[in-house]
């Protein structure tokens, strides 16, 4: 049987992902400019990560 801490870690990632996606959706309803700024920051972080790996 799996250790309880491993199960909690798994569900913690799932819960965090759902929470972030819900927050992004609510942000898009509240303000397009705020949502677009967060999307741009996310794309910059991804591009920087790819740059570092490459």
mmCIF file of the N, C-alpha and C atoms, coordinates in Angstrom:
data_MODEL
# 
_entry.id   MODEL 
# 
loop_
_atom_site.group_PDB 
_atom_site.id 
_atom_site.type_symbol 
_atom_site.label_atom_id 
_atom_site.label_alt_id 
_atom_site.label_comp_id 
_atom_site.label_asym_id 
_atom_site.label_entity_id 
_atom_site.label_seq_id 
_atom_site.pdbx_PDB_ins_code 
_atom_site.Cartn_x 
_atom_site.Cartn_y 
_atom_site.Cartn_z 
_atom_site.occupancy 
_atom_site.B_iso_or_equiv 
_atom_site.pdbx_formal_charge 
_atom_site.auth_seq_id 
_atom_site.auth_comp_id 
_atom_site.auth_asym_id 
_atom_site.auth_atom_id 
_atom_site.pdbx_PDB_model_num 
ATOM 1   N N  . UNK A 1 1  ? 0.850   -1.185 0.000   1.00 0.00 ? 1  UNK A N  1 
ATOM 2   C CA . UNK A 1 1  ? 0.000   0.000  0.000   1.00 0.00 ? 1  UNK A CA 1 
ATOM 3   C C  . UNK A 1 1  ? 0.891   1.243  0.000   1.00 0.00 ? 1  UNK A C  1 
ATOM 4   N N  . UNK A 1 2  ? 0.468   2.228  -0.744  1.00 0.00 ? 2  UNK A N  1 
ATOM 5   C CA . UNK A 1 2  ? 1.264   3.444  -0.872  1.00 0.00 ? 2  UNK A CA 1 
ATOM 6   C C  . UNK A 1 2  ? 1.259   4.224  0.439   1.00 0.00 ? 2  UNK A C  1 
ATOM 7   N N  . UNK A 1 3  ? 2.340   4.919  0.652   1.00 0.00 ? 3  UNK A N  1 
ATOM 8   C CA . UNK A 1 3  ? 2.467   5.744  1.834   1.00 0.00 ? 3  UNK A CA 1 
ATOM 9   C C  . UNK A 1 3  ? 1.489   6.915  1.731   1.00 0.00 ? 3  UNK A C  1 
ATOM 10  N N  . UNK A 1 4  ? 0.890   7.316  2.840   1.00 0.00 ? 4  UNK A N  1 
ATOM 11  C CA . UNK A 1 4  ? -0.087  8.402  2.820   1.00 0.00 ? 4  UNK A CA 1 
ATOM 12  C C  . UNK A 1 4  ? 0.517   9.720  2.370   1.00 0.00 ? 4  UNK A C  1 
ATOM 13  N N  . UNK A 1 5  ? 1.762   9.965  2.698   1.00 0.00 ? 5  UNK A N  1 
ATOM 14  C CA . UNK A 1 5  ? 2.381   11.226 2.288   1.00 0.00 ? 5  UNK A CA 1 
ATOM 15  C C  . UNK A 1 5  ? 2.535   11.293 0.767   1.00 0.00 ? 5  UNK A C  1 
ATOM 16  N N  . UNK A 1 6  ? 2.783   10.152 0.124   1.00 0.00 ? 6  UNK A N  1 
ATOM 17  C CA . UNK A 1 6  ? 2.864   10.119 -1.340  1.00 0.00 ? 6  UNK A CA 1 
ATOM 18  C C  . UNK A 1 6  ? 1.516   10.419 -1.965  1.00 0.00 ? 6  UNK A C  1 
ATOM 19  N N  . UNK A 1 7  ? 0.458   9.886  -1.378  1.00 0.00 ? 7  UNK A N  1 
ATOM 20  C CA . UNK A 1 7  ? -0.893  10.149 -1.887  1.00 0.00 ? 7  UNK A CA 1 
ATOM 21  C C  . UNK A 1 7  ? -1.237  11.621 -1.700  1.00 0.00 ? 7  UNK A C  1 
ATOM 22  N N  . UNK A 1 8  ? -0.898  12.193 -0.556  1.00 0.00 ? 8  UNK A N  1 
ATOM 23  C CA . UNK A 1 8  ? -1.172  13.604 -0.319  1.00 0.00 ? 8  UNK A CA 1 
ATOM 24  C C  . UNK A 1 8  ? -0.388  14.491 -1.279  1.00 0.00 ? 8  UNK A C  1 
ATOM 25  N N  . UNK A 1 9  ? 0.855   14.118 -1.597  1.00 0.00 ? 9  UNK A N  1 
ATOM 26  C CA . UNK A 1 9  ? 1.648   14.889 -2.550  1.00 0.00 ? 9  UNK A CA 1 
ATOM 27  C C  . UNK A 1 9  ? 1.001   14.872 -3.927  1.00 0.00 ? 9  UNK A C  1 
ATOM 28  N N  . UNK A 1 10 ? 0.507   13.707 -4.337  1.00 0.00 ? 10 UNK A N  1 
ATOM 29  C CA . UNK A 1 10 ? -0.140  13.578 -5.639  1.00 0.00 ? 10 UNK A CA 1 
ATOM 30  C C  . UNK A 1 10 ? -1.369  14.470 -5.711  1.00 0.00 ? 10 UNK A C  1 
ATOM 31  N N  . UNK A 1 11 ? -2.218  14.380 -4.723  1.00 0.00 ? 11 UNK A N  1 
ATOM 32  C CA . UNK A 1 11 ? -3.438  15.178 -4.735  1.00 0.00 ? 11 UNK A CA 1 
ATOM 33  C C  . UNK A 1 11 ? -3.166  16.650 -4.484  1.00 0.00 ? 11 UNK A C  1 
ATOM 34  N N  . UNK A 1 12 ? -2.067  16.959 -3.834  1.00 0.00 ? 12 UNK A N  1 
ATOM 35  C CA . UNK A 1 12 ? -1.689  18.357 -3.636  1.00 0.00 ? 12 UNK A CA 1 
ATOM 36  C C  . UNK A 1 12 ? -1.381  19.009 -4.975  1.00 0.00 ? 12 UNK A C  1 
ATOM 37  N N  . UNK A 1 13 ? -0.668  18.280 -5.867  1.00 0.00 ? 13 UNK A N  1 
ATOM 38  C CA . UNK A 1 13 ? -0.380  18.805 -7.206  1.00 0.00 ? 13 UNK A CA 1 
ATOM 39  C C  . UNK A 1 13 ? -1.661  19.011 -8.003  1.00 0.00 ? 13 UNK A C  1 
ATOM 40  N N  . UNK A 1 14 ? -2.568  18.053 -7.921  1.00 0.00 ? 14 UNK A N  1 
ATOM 41  C CA . UNK A 1 14 ? -3.829  18.150 -8.652  1.00 0.00 ? 14 UNK A CA 1 
ATOM 42  C C  . UNK A 1 14 ? -4.647  19.326 -8.125  1.00 0.00 ? 14 UNK A C  1 
ATOM 43  N N  . UNK A 1 15 ? -4.751  19.438 -6.813  1.00 0.00 ? 15 UNK A N  1 
ATOM 44  C CA . UNK A 1 15 ? -5.512  20.534 -6.203  1.00 0.00 ? 15 UNK A CA 1 
ATOM 45  C C  . UNK A 1 15 ? -4.898  21.884 -6.543  1.00 0.00 ? 15 UNK A C  1 
ATOM 46  N N  . UNK A 1 16 ? -3.570  21.969 -6.532  1.00 0.00 ? 16 UNK A N  1 
ATOM 47  C CA . UNK A 1 16 ? -2.899  23.222 -6.879  1.00 0.00 ? 16 UNK A CA 1 
ATOM 48  C C  . UNK A 1 16 ? -3.170  23.602 -8.329  1.00 0.00 ? 16 UNK A C  1 
ATOM 49  N N  . UNK A 1 17 ? -3.127  22.638 -9.225  1.00 0.00 ? 17 UNK A N  1 
ATOM 50  C CA . UNK A 1 17 ? -3.396  22.903 -10.639 1.00 0.00 ? 17 UNK A CA 1 
ATOM 51  C C  . UNK A 1 17 ? -4.808  23.394 -10.868 1.00 0.00 ? 17 UNK A C  1 
ATOM 52  N N  . UNK A 1 18 ? -5.770  22.744 -10.228 1.00 0.00 ? 18 UNK A N  1 
ATOM 53  C CA . UNK A 1 18 ? -7.169  23.161 -10.371 1.00 0.00 ? 18 UNK A CA 1 
ATOM 54  C C  . UNK A 1 18 ? -7.362  24.558 -9.790  1.00 0.00 ? 18 UNK A C  1 
ATOM 55  N N  . UNK A 1 19 ? -6.733  24.832 -8.681  1.00 0.00 ? 19 UNK A N  1 
ATOM 56  C CA . UNK A 1 19 ? -6.838  26.145 -8.056  1.00 0.00 ? 19 UNK A CA 1 
ATOM 57  C C  . UNK A 1 19 ? -6.240  27.237 -8.934  1.00 0.00 ? 19 UNK A C  1 
ATOM 58  N N  . UNK A 1 20 ? -5.104  26.973 -9.554  1.00 0.00 ? 20 UNK A N  1 
ATOM 59  C CA . UNK A 1 20 ? -4.466  27.952 -10.434 1.00 0.00 ? 20 UNK A CA 1 
ATOM 60  C C  . UNK A 1 20 ? -5.322  28.193 -11.674 1.00 0.00 ? 20 UNK A C  1 
ATOM 61  N N  . UNK A 1 21 ? -5.836  27.127 -12.277 1.00 0.00 ? 21 UNK A N  1 
ATOM 62  C CA . UNK A 1 21 ? -6.679  27.289 -13.457 1.00 0.00 ? 21 UNK A CA 1 
ATOM 63  C C  . UNK A 1 21 ? -7.965  28.041 -13.136 1.00 0.00 ? 21 UNK A C  1 
ATOM 64  N N  . UNK A 1 22 ? -8.551  27.775 -11.988 1.00 0.00 ? 22 UNK A N  1 
ATOM 65  C CA . UNK A 1 22 ? -9.746  28.511 -11.574 1.00 0.00 ? 22 UNK A CA 1 
ATOM 66  C C  . UNK A 1 22 ? -9.426  29.982 -11.353 1.00 0.00 ? 22 UNK A C  1 
ATOM 67  N N  . UNK A 1 23 ? -8.276  30.265 -10.735 1.00 0.00 ? 23 UNK A N  1 
ATOM 68  C CA . UNK A 1 23 ? -7.866  31.650 -10.530 1.00 0.00 ? 23 UNK A CA 1 
ATOM 69  C C  . UNK A 1 23 ? -7.634  32.386 -11.835 1.00 0.00 ? 23 UNK A C  1 
ATOM 70  N N  . UNK A 1 24 ? -7.035  31.707 -12.812 1.00 0.00 ? 24 UNK A N  1 
ATOM 71  C CA . UNK A 1 24 ? -6.812  32.328 -14.115 1.00 0.00 ? 24 UNK A CA 1 
ATOM 72  C C  . UNK A 1 24 ? -8.138  32.609 -14.801 1.00 0.00 ? 24 UNK A C  1 
ATOM 73  N N  . UNK A 1 25 ? -9.074  31.667 -14.712 1.00 0.00 ? 25 UNK A N  1 
ATOM 74  C CA . UNK A 1 25 ? -10.386 31.883 -15.317 1.00 0.00 ? 25 UNK A CA 1 
ATOM 75  C C  . UNK A 1 25 ? -11.106 33.067 -14.676 1.00 0.00 ? 25 UNK A C  1 
ATOM 76  N N  . UNK A 1 26 ? -11.088 33.140 -13.352 1.00 0.00 ? 26 UNK A N  1 
ATOM 77  C CA . UNK A 1 26 ? -11.737 34.254 -12.668 1.00 0.00 ? 26 UNK A CA 1 
ATOM 78  C C  . UNK A 1 26 ? -11.051 35.572 -12.976 1.00 0.00 ? 26 UNK A C  1 
ATOM 79  N N  . UNK A 1 27 ? -9.736  35.545 -13.156 1.00 0.00 ? 27 UNK A N  1 
ATOM 80  C CA . UNK A 1 27 ? -9.001  36.752 -13.532 1.00 0.00 ? 27 UNK A CA 1 
ATOM 81  C C  . UNK A 1 27 ? -9.438  37.236 -14.910 1.00 0.00 ? 27 UNK A C  1 
ATOM 82  N N  . UNK A 1 28 ? -9.669  36.296 -15.834 1.00 0.00 ? 28 UNK A N  1 
ATOM 83  C CA . UNK A 1 28 ? -10.100 36.692 -17.176 1.00 0.00 ? 28 UNK A CA 1 
ATOM 84  C C  . UNK A 1 28 ? -11.485 37.320 -17.147 1.00 0.00 ? 28 UNK A C  1 
ATOM 85  N N  . UNK A 1 29 ? -12.329 36.904 -16.211 1.00 0.00 ? 29 UNK A N  1 
ATOM 86  C CA . UNK A 1 29 ? -13.652 37.520 -16.081 1.00 0.00 ? 29 UNK A CA 1 
ATOM 87  C C  . UNK A 1 29 ? -13.559 38.901 -15.446 1.00 0.00 ? 29 UNK A C  1 
ATOM 88  N N  . UNK A 1 30 ? -12.588 39.086 -14.570 1.00 0.00 ? 30 UNK A N  1 
ATOM 89  C CA . UNK A 1 30 ? -12.461 40.345 -13.835 1.00 0.00 ? 30 UNK A CA 1 
ATOM 90  C C  . UNK A 1 30 ? -11.830 41.437 -14.687 1.00 0.00 ? 30 UNK A C  1 
ATOM 91  N N  . UNK A 1 31 ? -10.707 41.143 -15.311 1.00 0.00 ? 31 UNK A N  1 
ATOM 92  C CA . UNK A 1 31 ? -9.989  42.166 -16.062 1.00 0.00 ? 31 UNK A CA 1 
ATOM 93  C C  . UNK A 1 31 ? -9.175  41.513 -17.171 1.00 0.00 ? 31 UNK A C  1 
ATOM 94  N N  . UNK A 1 32 ? -9.450  41.928 -18.406 1.00 0.00 ? 32 UNK A N  1 
ATOM 95  C CA . UNK A 1 32 ? -8.701  41.378 -19.532 1.00 0.00 ? 32 UNK A CA 1 
ATOM 96  C C  . UNK A 1 32 ? -7.237  41.783 -19.456 1.00 0.00 ? 32 UNK A C  1 
ATOM 97  N N  . UNK A 1 33 ? -6.950  43.002 -19.036 1.00 0.00 ? 33 UNK A N  1 
ATOM 98  C CA . UNK A 1 33 ? -5.565  43.470 -18.974 1.00 0.00 ? 33 UNK A CA 1 
ATOM 99  C C  . UNK A 1 33 ? -4.753  42.677 -17.953 1.00 0.00 ? 33 UNK A C  1 
ATOM 100 N N  . UNK A 1 34 ? -5.340  42.400 -16.807 1.00 0.00 ? 34 UNK A N  1 
ATOM 101 C CA . UNK A 1 34 ? -4.660  41.594 -15.793 1.00 0.00 ? 34 UNK A CA 1 
ATOM 102 C C  . UNK A 1 34 ? -4.421  40.176 -16.307 1.00 0.00 ? 34 UNK A C  1 
ATOM 103 N N  . UNK A 1 35 ? -5.431  39.580 -16.940 1.00 0.00 ? 35 UNK A N  1 
ATOM 104 C CA . UNK A 1 35 ? -5.288  38.241 -17.489 1.00 0.00 ? 35 UNK A CA 1 
ATOM 105 C C  . UNK A 1 35 ? -4.201  38.211 -18.559 1.00 0.00 ? 35 UNK A C  1 
ATOM 106 N N  . UNK A 1 36 ? -4.190  39.195 -19.436 1.00 0.00 ? 36 UNK A N  1 
ATOM 107 C CA . UNK A 1 36 ? -3.201  39.225 -20.504 1.00 0.00 ? 36 UNK A CA 1 
ATOM 108 C C  . UNK A 1 36 ? -1.792  39.418 -19.937 1.00 0.00 ? 36 UNK A C  1 
ATOM 109 N N  . UNK A 1 37 ? -1.656  40.238 -18.908 1.00 0.00 ? 37 UNK A N  1 
ATOM 110 C CA . UNK A 1 37 ? -0.350  40.440 -18.272 1.00 0.00 ? 37 UNK A CA 1 
ATOM 111 C C  . UNK A 1 37 ? 0.156   39.144 -17.649 1.00 0.00 ? 37 UNK A C  1 
ATOM 112 N N  . UNK A 1 38 ? -0.722  38.404 -16.989 1.00 0.00 ? 38 UNK A N  1 
ATOM 113 C CA . UNK A 1 38 ? -0.324  37.119 -16.397 1.00 0.00 ? 38 UNK A CA 1 
ATOM 114 C C  . UNK A 1 38 ? 0.054   36.113 -17.486 1.00 0.00 ? 38 UNK A C  1 
ATOM 115 N N  . UNK A 1 39 ? -0.689  36.112 -18.592 1.00 0.00 ? 39 UNK A N  1 
ATOM 116 C CA . UNK A 1 39 ? -0.365  35.203 -19.691 1.00 0.00 ? 39 UNK A CA 1 
ATOM 117 C C  . UNK A 1 39 ? 0.992   35.550 -20.304 1.00 0.00 ? 39 UNK A C  1 
ATOM 118 N N  . UNK A 1 40 ? 1.284   36.829 -20.450 1.00 0.00 ? 40 UNK A N  1 
ATOM 119 C CA . UNK A 1 40 ? 2.577   37.258 -20.995 1.00 0.00 ? 40 UNK A CA 1 
ATOM 120 C C  . UNK A 1 40 ? 3.723   36.875 -20.053 1.00 0.00 ? 40 UNK A C  1 
ATOM 121 N N  . UNK A 1 41 ? 3.526   37.061 -18.753 1.00 0.00 ? 41 UNK A N  1 
ATOM 122 C CA . UNK A 1 41 ? 4.558   36.670 -17.788 1.00 0.00 ? 41 UNK A CA 1 
ATOM 123 C C  . UNK A 1 41 ? 4.803   35.168 -17.836 1.00 0.00 ? 41 UNK A C  1 
ATOM 124 N N  . UNK A 1 42 ? 3.753   34.389 -17.971 1.00 0.00 ? 42 UNK A N  1 
ATOM 125 C CA . UNK A 1 42 ? 3.890   32.939 -18.066 1.00 0.00 ? 42 UNK A CA 1 
ATOM 126 C C  . UNK A 1 42 ? 4.686   32.562 -19.314 1.00 0.00 ? 42 UNK A C  1 
ATOM 127 N N  . UNK A 1 43 ? 4.392   33.216 -20.432 1.00 0.00 ? 43 UNK A N  1 
ATOM 128 C CA . UNK A 1 43 ? 5.123   32.898 -21.665 1.00 0.00 ? 43 UNK A CA 1 
ATOM 129 C C  . UNK A 1 43 ? 6.589   33.308 -21.560 1.00 0.00 ? 43 UNK A C  1 
ATOM 130 N N  . UNK A 1 44 ? 6.876   34.387 -20.851 1.00 0.00 ? 44 UNK A N  1 
ATOM 131 C CA . UNK A 1 44 ? 8.267   34.810 -20.653 1.00 0.00 ? 44 UNK A CA 1 
ATOM 132 C C  . UNK A 1 44 ? 9.018   33.792 -19.804 1.00 0.00 ? 44 UNK A C  1 
ATOM 133 N N  . UNK A 1 45 ? 8.375   33.287 -18.764 1.00 0.00 ? 45 UNK A N  1 
ATOM 134 C CA . UNK A 1 45 ? 9.009   32.275 -17.902 1.00 0.00 ? 45 UNK A CA 1 
ATOM 135 C C  . UNK A 1 45 ? 9.296   31.003 -18.700 1.00 0.00 ? 45 UNK A C  1 
ATOM 136 N N  . UNK A 1 46 ? 8.351   30.573 -19.517 1.00 0.00 ? 46 UNK A N  1 
ATOM 137 C CA . UNK A 1 46 ? 8.550   29.377 -20.336 1.00 0.00 ? 46 UNK A CA 1 
ATOM 138 C C  . UNK A 1 46 ? 9.681   29.601 -21.342 1.00 0.00 ? 46 UNK A C  1 
ATOM 139 N N  . UNK A 1 47 ? 9.686   30.756 -22.004 1.00 0.00 ? 47 UNK A N  1 
ATOM 140 C CA . UNK A 1 47 ? 10.731  31.056 -22.989 1.00 0.00 ? 47 UNK A CA 1 
ATOM 141 C C  . UNK A 1 47 ? 12.105  31.110 -22.323 1.00 0.00 ? 47 UNK A C  1 
ATOM 142 N N  . UNK A 1 48 ? 12.195  31.688 -21.127 1.00 0.00 ? 48 UNK A N  1 
ATOM 143 C CA . UNK A 1 48 ? 13.458  31.756 -20.404 1.00 0.00 ? 48 UNK A CA 1 
ATOM 144 C C  . UNK A 1 48 ? 13.937  30.356 -20.031 1.00 0.00 ? 48 UNK A C  1 
ATOM 145 N N  . UNK A 1 49 ? 12.995  29.493 -19.607 1.00 0.00 ? 49 UNK A N  1 
ATOM 146 C CA . UNK A 1 49 ? 13.371  28.117 -19.286 1.00 0.00 ? 49 UNK A CA 1 
ATOM 147 C C  . UNK A 1 49 ? 13.893  27.370 -20.487 1.00 0.00 ? 49 UNK A C  1 
ATOM 148 N N  . UNK A 1 50 ? 13.284  27.557 -21.643 1.00 0.00 ? 50 UNK A N  1 
ATOM 149 C CA . UNK A 1 50 ? 13.748  26.913 -22.863 1.00 0.00 ? 50 UNK A CA 1 
ATOM 150 C C  . UNK A 1 50 ? 15.112  27.469 -23.246 1.00 0.00 ? 50 UNK A C  1 
ATOM 151 N N  . UNK A 1 51 ? 15.303  28.769 -23.082 1.00 0.00 ? 51 UNK A N  1 
ATOM 152 C CA . UNK A 1 51 ? 16.586  29.391 -23.389 1.00 0.00 ? 51 UNK A CA 1 
ATOM 153 C C  . UNK A 1 51 ? 17.700  28.805 -22.515 1.00 0.00 ? 51 UNK A C  1 
ATOM 154 N N  . UNK A 1 52 ? 17.431  28.632 -21.221 1.00 0.00 ? 52 UNK A N  1 
ATOM 155 C CA . UNK A 1 52 ? 18.433  28.097 -20.315 1.00 0.00 ? 52 UNK A CA 1 
ATOM 156 C C  . UNK A 1 52 ? 18.767  26.644 -20.675 1.00 0.00 ? 52 UNK A C  1 
ATOM 157 N N  . UNK A 1 53 ? 17.762  25.848 -21.019 1.00 0.00 ? 53 UNK A N  1 
ATOM 158 C CA . UNK A 1 53 ? 18.005  24.456 -21.373 1.00 0.00 ? 53 UNK A CA 1 
ATOM 159 C C  . UNK A 1 53 ? 18.796  24.359 -22.676 1.00 0.00 ? 53 UNK A C  1 
ATOM 160 N N  . UNK A 1 54 ? 18.428  25.203 -23.630 1.00 0.00 ? 54 UNK A N  1 
ATOM 161 C CA . UNK A 1 54 ? 19.103  25.152 -24.933 1.00 0.00 ? 54 UNK A CA 1 
ATOM 162 C C  . UNK A 1 54 ? 20.512  25.709 -24.806 1.00 0.00 ? 54 UNK A C  1 
# 
